[in-house]
Amino acid sequence: MCAKPKVVVAMSGGVDSSLTAALLAHEGYEVIGVTMRLSDDSRDFDIDADRGCCSLSAVDDARRVADTIGIPHYVMNFRDMFQEKVVDYFISEYAKGKTPNPCIACNRYVKFEGLLKRSLELGAEFVATGHYARIERDENTGRYVLRKGIDVTKDQSYALYHLNQKTLHHFMMPLGKYTKIETRKMAAEFNLPVANKPDSQEICFVPNDDYKAYLEDKAPKVLKAGDIVDIEGNVLGRHKGVPLYTIGQRKGLGIAASNPLYVIGLDMQKNRVIVGSNTEVFADELIATDLNLITVDEITEPLSVAAKVRYGAKEGAAVITPINKDIIRVKFAEKQRAITPGQSVVFYDGENVVGGATIIKSVVRKS
C-alpha cells in the first residue's frame, strides 16, 4: 500500500485545527503540526477563526495536542509578513477612511500564500486548516471549487474568496462537512485536551477588540478632529477623527437630533463625517476592485450571482458587470445596508463561491 502524502496542519491550539490534525493522522496522512508566530509580543493567533485570537498558551496547547496525536510540532515565524500584510494594511486603510477586514488579508497573504510556500519547501504536498468550508473538484470542468461549510452558523467561505486554483489544489479543509457540535464531540472522542476550549471573537492583534483605542495608540497623526455634517454640508457636530467612524454607525456621534442619525459617508479630503437618515445608509449598487474569481477565469458579460457585502450579512440577488479589467459594478435587486469601502463583496452560485472583490464605493441609483 502506498503511503499517504505529507500534510502540514496549521495548528492554533484551538479545537478546530486540533481536530483537523487528529482526523488526518487517523486517516493515515503524514501530519506535521505548525503554529504560526505572528506577533512581536509573544501572542499567537488562531488559524481557524475568521476573527479569532488565541490565548498566551496557544503554542503550548498546540504542542500538547500534537503530543496526544503523536505528530511532530513546530513553530514558524511569520512576524514580518504579518506586520506588513495585515497590521500595516489595517492602519493604512483606516487612514484612507476605509474599513478593512484584516482577517481576509491575513488569510490571503499569511495563512494561505505564506504558509503554503513554507510547507512546499518542507516537502509537504498539502496544507490543512480548520476552516468551516469545503474544497472539491468539479469533475465536469476539472476546476477546484470552494463551497460553503455545511454548518451555516460557522461557514467561513466569505473570508476565503481570495483562493485560486493553485492554492485550492494544495489545501484541505476537513471540517467543512461537519457542524461545530460534531467537531467538539469528535475532539472529545480523540481525547484532545482542547475539546472544550472556547472560541475566540476578537481581531487578533487589537487588544480587547477595541480598534479605536488601537488607532489612537498606533496612528494618532491620522486622527484629526473635524466637522460632522449632513448631506447638504450643514455642520451638526464635531468628530474625533474620520478613521474612528464607519458606515452605518449610529452610536457615539454626540449629536442631539429629533430623528436618529447614521454615518452615511466619510470624506478624508475634507476631514468630514457625513450623517443622514437610516434610509440613506442603504444603496443598491457598488463599485469594486481587486477581483478574484474561482469558478471562472474572467467575467466578460453581466453575471447573475448572490452577493454578500460583509461577513454575517444576508446574500442578495445581484448582477456583476465588468467596467474594465480591474473594476466591476455590482447591482443589487434590493438595497443593501451599509455598503462600506474597504470591505469585501463576495459572490455565490448556490453553495459555490464564485469569487469576490474589495468595495471602492456604494452607489444609489436614481429612481
C-alpha positions in Angstrom: 0.0 0.0 0.0 1.3 3.5 -0.9 1.8 5.8 2.0 -0.4 8.9 2.1 1.3 12.2 1.4 2.7 14.7 3.9 0.4 17.3 5.2 1.2 20.5 7.2 -1.7 21.3 9.6 -1.9 24.9 10.7 -2.4 24.5 14.5 -3.6 27.4 16.6 -4.2 25.5 19.8 -7.9 25.7 19.2 -10.3 22.8 18.8 -10.9 23.2 15.1 -7.3 22.9 13.9 -6.6 20.3 16.6 -9.3 18.1 15.3 -8.2 18.7 11.7 -4.7 17.3 12.7 -6.3 14.3 14.5 -8.6 13.4 11.6 -5.8 13.5 9.0 -3.4 11.5 11.2 -6.2 8.9 11.8 -6.7 8.7 8.1 -3.0 7.8 7.6 -1.5 11.1 6.4 2.0 12.0 7.5 0.9 15.0 9.5 3.2 17.9 10.7 1.7 20.4 13.1 2.8 24.0 12.6 1.9 27.0 14.8 2.4 30.4 13.1 4.1 33.0 15.2 2.6 36.3 14.0 3.1 38.9 16.7 6.0 40.7 18.2 4.6 40.5 21.8 4.6 36.7 22.0 0.9 36.4 21.5 -0.2 33.7 19.0 -3.1 33.7 16.7 -6.0 31.5 15.7 -5.6 30.0 12.2 -9.2 28.8 12.3 -11.4 31.6 13.3 -12.5 34.3 10.8 -11.9 36.8 13.6 -10.1 34.8 16.2 -7.3 35.1 18.8 -5.7 32.5 20.9 -4.6 32.9 24.5 -1.0 33.2 25.6 -0.9 29.4 25.8 -1.6 28.8 22.1 1.7 27.2 21.4 1.6 25.1 24.5 -2.0 23.9 23.6 -1.0 23.1 20.1 2.1 21.2 21.3 0.0 19.2 23.9 -2.4 18.3 21.1 0.4 17.2 18.8 1.8 15.0 21.6 -1.6 13.5 22.2 -2.0 12.7 18.5 1.7 11.6 18.1 2.8 14.0 15.4 5.7 16.5 15.3 5.1 20.1 16.0 7.0 23.2 15.0 6.6 27.0 15.4 7.2 29.1 12.3 8.0 32.8 12.3 5.7 34.9 10.2 6.0 38.1 12.2 7.4 40.4 9.4 4.9 39.2 6.9 2.0 39.6 9.3 3.2 43.1 10.3 3.4 44.2 6.6 0.4 42.5 5.1 -2.0 42.7 8.0 -1.2 45.3 10.7 0.3 48.0 8.4 -2.5 47.4 5.9 -5.1 47.7 8.7 -3.7 51.1 9.8 -3.2 52.5 6.3 -6.7 51.6 5.1 -8.3 53.2 8.1 -6.1 56.3 7.4 -7.7 56.4 4.0 -11.2 56.5 5.5 -11.9 52.8 4.7 -12.9 49.9 6.9 -10.7 47.0 6.2 -11.2 43.3 7.1 -7.7 42.3 8.5 -8.7 38.6 8.7 -9.2 38.4 4.9 -5.8 40.0 4.4 -4.3 37.6 6.9 -5.9 34.6 5.3 -4.8 35.6 1.8 -1.2 36.6 2.3 -0.1 34.8 5.5 -2.2 31.8 6.3 -2.5 30.6 2.7 0.1 32.0 0.4 2.8 32.3 3.1 2.2 29.0 4.8 1.8 27.2 1.5 5.2 28.4 0.3 6.9 27.3 3.5 5.1 23.9 3.5 6.1 23.1 0.0 9.7 23.9 0.8 9.4 21.3 3.6 8.3 18.7 1.1 4.6 18.7 2.1 2.1 18.1 -0.7 -0.9 19.6 1.2 -1.7 22.2 3.9 -4.8 21.7 6.1 -6.7 24.3 8.2 -9.7 24.1 10.5 -11.8 26.4 8.4 -15.5 25.6 8.0 -15.6 25.5 4.2 -15.3 22.8 1.6 -12.8 22.3 -1.2 -14.0 20.0 -4.0 -13.1 19.3 -7.6 -15.7 19.7 -10.3 -15.4 16.6 -12.5 -17.1 18.3 -15.4 -14.8 21.3 -15.6 -11.7 20.0 -13.8 -11.6 23.1 -11.7 -11.4 23.2 -7.9 -14.3 24.8 -6.2 -14.7 26.4 -2.8 -18.1 25.6 -1.2 -19.8 26.8 2.0 -19.4 24.8 5.1 -22.5 22.7 5.9 -22.8 24.5 9.3 -24.4 27.7 8.2 -23.7 29.3 11.6 -19.9 28.7 11.2 -19.4 28.9 7.4 -16.2 30.8 6.7 -16.3 30.8 2.9 -16.7 34.6 2.8 -13.2 35.1 4.2 -11.7 32.7 1.7 -12.8 34.1 -1.6 -9.2 35.0 -2.5 -8.2 31.4 -3.0 -7.2 30.4 -6.5 -6.8 27.1 -8.4 -3.2 26.7 -7.2 -4.0 27.2 -3.5 -7.2 25.2 -3.7 -5.2 22.3 -5.2 -2.9 22.2 -2.2 -5.3 22.9 0.7 -7.6 20.6 2.7 -10.4 21.7 5.0 -11.8 18.5 6.6 -14.2 20.3 8.9 -16.3 21.8 6.2 -18.6 18.7 6.2 -19.2 18.9 10.0 -21.0 21.1 12.4 -19.3 22.7 15.3 -21.2 20.4 17.7 -19.9 17.4 15.8 -16.4 18.9 15.9 -16.4 19.2 19.7 -17.8 15.7 20.1 -15.1 14.2 17.9 -12.4 16.2 19.6 -13.6 14.6 22.9 -13.6 11.2 21.3 -9.9 11.7 20.3 -9.2 12.8 23.9 -7.9 16.2 22.7 -7.0 18.4 25.6 -8.7 21.4 23.9 -12.0 19.8 23.1 -13.9 22.3 25.3 -11.7 25.3 24.7 -13.9 28.4 23.9 -13.8 30.1 20.5 -12.3 33.5 20.3 -14.1 36.5 19.0 -11.6 39.3 18.6 -9.3 40.9 16.0 -6.2 39.0 17.0 -3.8 41.9 17.2 -6.2 44.5 18.6 -6.3 44.4 22.5 -9.9 43.9 23.8 -11.1 44.2 20.2 -11.1 48.0 20.6 -9.9 49.2 17.2 -10.5 52.8 18.1 -8.1 52.7 21.0 -5.6 50.8 18.8 -5.7 53.5 16.2 -5.3 56.2 18.8 -2.2 54.4 20.0 -0.7 53.4 16.7 -1.7 56.1 14.3 -2.6 59.3 16.2 -1.4 61.5 13.3 -4.3 60.4 11.1 -6.9 61.3 13.8 -7.7 64.9 13.3 -10.9 66.5 14.8 -13.3 67.9 12.2 -16.9 68.5 11.4 -19.9 66.2 11.3 -22.2 67.4 8.5 -25.4 66.4 6.9 -25.8 65.7 3.2 -26.2 69.4 2.5 -23.0 70.3 4.3 -24.6 71.8 7.4 -22.4 71.4 10.4 -24.1 69.3 13.1 -21.3 68.5 15.4 -17.6 67.5 15.8 -15.8 64.2 15.3 -12.6 63.0 16.8 -11.0 61.7 13.6 -12.6 60.2 10.4 -11.0 56.8 10.8 -12.8 56.3 14.1 -16.2 56.1 12.3 -17.7 53.6 10.0 -20.6 53.5 7.5 -23.9 52.7 9.3 -22.7 53.8 12.7 -25.3 55.4 15.0 -23.8 55.3 18.5 -21.1 57.7 19.6 -21.9 60.6 17.3 -22.6 63.0 20.1 -25.3 64.8 18.2 -28.7 65.7 19.6 -31.3 65.4 16.8 -35.1 64.9 16.5 -34.5 61.7 14.4 -31.8 59.1 14.6 -28.7 59.9 12.6 -26.3 57.4 11.0 -22.9 57.7 9.3 -23.5 57.6 5.6 -20.1 58.8 4.3 -16.5 59.5 5.2 -14.7 62.3 3.5 -10.9 62.2 4.3 -10.0 65.0 1.9 -12.3 67.5 3.7 -11.9 65.7 7.1 -15.7 65.3 7.4 -18.1 62.7 8.7 -21.4 62.8 6.8 -24.5 61.7 8.5 -28.1 61.1 7.4 -31.2 59.1 8.0 -31.4 55.3 8.2 -32.8 55.3 4.6 -29.6 57.0 3.4 -27.5 54.1 4.7 -28.9 51.9 2.0 -27.6 51.6 -1.6 -28.4 49.3 -4.5 -25.1 49.4 -6.4 -21.4 49.3 -5.6 -18.1 49.6 -7.4 -15.3 47.2 -6.5 -11.8 46.3 -7.4 -9.1 43.6 -6.9 -11.5 40.9 -8.2 -10.6 37.3 -7.6 -12.6 34.5 -9.4 -12.7 30.8 -8.6 -15.4 29.2 -10.7 -14.4 31.1 -13.9 -11.3 32.7 -15.3 -13.0 36.1 -16.2 -16.3 37.9 -16.5 -16.9 39.3 -19.9 -20.6 39.9 -19.7 -23.2 40.5 -16.9 -23.3 37.6 -14.5 -26.1 36.9 -12.0 -25.0 35.9 -8.5 -25.9 36.1 -4.9 -23.7 38.6 -3.1 -22.7 39.4 0.5 -21.3 42.8 1.4 -19.9 41.8 4.7 -19.3 38.8 6.9 -22.6 37.8 8.6 -24.8 39.8 6.1 -27.6 38.1 4.2 -27.0 37.3 0.5 -28.8 39.5 -2.0 -29.5 38.8 -5.7 -27.1 40.8 -7.8 -25.6 41.2 -11.3 -21.9 41.7 -11.8 -20.9 43.9 -14.8 -17.3 44.4 -15.7 -16.3 48.0 -16.2 -12.7 47.3 -17.2 -10.0 44.8 -16.4 -9.7 45.9 -12.8 -13.1 47.4 -11.9 -16.6 45.8 -11.6 -20.1 47.2 -10.9 -22.5 45.2 -8.8 -26.2 46.0 -9.0 -28.5 44.5 -6.3 -32.1 43.7 -6.8 -32.8 45.1 -3.4 -31.0 47.8 -1.5 -28.2 46.7 0.9 -27.4 48.3 4.2 -24.1 50.0 5.0 -22.0 49.1 1.9 -18.6 50.0 3.2 -15.4 50.9 1.3 -12.6 48.6 2.2 -14.9 45.6 3.0 -15.2 42.7 0.7 -18.2 41.8 -1.5 -18.3 38.0 -2.1 -20.3 36.2 -4.8 -22.0 32.9 -4.6 -23.7 30.5 -7.0 -25.7 28.3 -4.7 -23.1 26.7 -2.4 -20.1 27.6 -4.5 -18.0 30.8 -4.1 -17.8 32.5 -7.5 -15.2 35.0 -6.2 -15.0 38.4 -4.5 -13.6 41.9 -4.6 -12.8 44.9 -2.5 -15.5 47.6 -2.3 -14.5 51.1 -3.5 -17.8 52.9 -3.0 -21.5 52.5 -2.9 -23.9 54.0 -5.5 -27.5 54.9 -5.1 -29.5 54.6 -8.4 -31.8 57.5 -9.1 -35.4 56.3 -9.3 
